[in-house]
Amino acid sequence: MMQTKTMKQVGAFRMLPPAADVCQTCAVNHPAAQPHNPQSLYYQFLFYADTGRFPTWKDAMAHCADEVKKKWIVALKAKGIKL
């Protein structure tokens, strides 16, 4: 039986923590200097539980250096994603 102390309570349900070898914020394998994945269900649910809204790309990039943000903004706009 799984120990509940390792699970995170999100609303009326519990979520298993991400694997140890992935980002502990979004549960995706990416370098720490890069944005979180705002399309990750894990990130969406935890972010929503904390803020009452779903994460945006701006939220996902909030921890990044300005140079990284600039590159991501250019790439996202090139794909038609509005920030």
C-alpha positions as CSV (number, residue, x, y, z in Angstrom):
1,M,0.0,0.0,0.0
2,M,1.3,3.5,-0.9
3,Q,2.1,5.9,1.9
4,T,-0.1,9.0,1.8
5,K,2.6,11.3,3.2
6,T,4.3,11.2,-0.1
7,M,1.2,12.4,-1.9
8,K,0.1,16.0,-2.4
9,Q,-3.5,17.0,-1.6
10,V,-5.0,19.0,-4.5
11,G,-8.6,19.8,-3.9
12,A,-10.5,16.6,-3.3
13,F,-7.9,14.3,-4.6
14,R,-4.2,13.3,-4.0
15,M,-1.4,13.4,-6.5
16,L,1.7,11.3,-6.5
17,P,4.9,13.3,-6.5
18,P,7.0,13.4,-9.7
19,A,9.8,10.9,-10.2
20,A,13.0,11.9,-8.6
21,D,14.8,12.5,-11.9
22,V,12.4,15.2,-13.3
23,C,11.6,18.7,-12.3
24,Q,9.8,18.7,-9.0
25,T,7.6,21.7,-10.0
26,C,6.2,20.4,-13.4
27,A,7.2,16.7,-13.5
28,V,9.0,17.1,-16.8
29,N,12.6,16.4,-17.6
30,H,14.1,19.9,-18.5
31,P,17.2,21.8,-17.5
32,A,16.6,23.9,-14.3
33,A,17.4,27.1,-16.2
34,Q,14.6,26.5,-18.7
35,P,10.9,27.2,-18.2
36,H,8.5,24.7,-16.6
37,N,6.0,23.0,-18.9
38,P,2.7,24.9,-18.4
39,Q,1.0,22.0,-20.3
40,S,2.0,19.5,-17.7
41,L,-1.1,18.3,-15.8
42,Y,1.0,18.0,-12.6
43,Y,2.1,21.6,-12.9
44,Q,-1.4,22.8,-13.8
45,F,-3.1,21.2,-10.9
46,L,-0.6,22.3,-8.3
47,F,-0.4,25.8,-9.7
48,Y,-4.2,26.0,-9.7
49,A,-4.4,24.8,-6.2
50,D,-2.0,27.5,-5.1
51,T,-3.3,30.4,-7.2
52,G,-6.9,29.7,-8.3
53,R,-5.8,29.9,-11.9
54,F,-3.9,27.8,-14.5
55,P,-0.3,28.7,-15.3
56,T,0.7,30.7,-18.3
57,W,4.0,30.6,-20.2
58,K,4.9,33.8,-18.3
59,D,4.4,31.9,-15.0
60,A,6.4,29.0,-16.4
61,M,9.3,31.3,-17.2
62,A,9.2,33.4,-14.0
63,H,12.3,31.7,-12.5
64,C,14.4,32.0,-15.7
65,A,17.1,34.5,-16.4
66,D,16.1,37.4,-18.7
67,E,18.2,36.0,-21.6
68,V,16.3,32.7,-21.5
69,K,13.0,34.5,-21.2
70,K,13.8,36.6,-24.3
71,K,14.6,33.5,-26.4
72,W,11.5,31.7,-25.3
73,I,9.2,34.7,-26.0
74,V,10.6,35.0,-29.5
75,A,10.1,31.3,-30.1
76,L,6.6,31.2,-28.7
77,K,5.5,34.3,-30.7
78,A,6.9,32.6,-33.8
79,K,4.5,29.7,-33.1
80,G,1.6,32.1,-32.7
81,I,1.4,31.8,-28.9
82,K,0.4,35.1,-27.3
83,L,2.0,36.1,-24.0
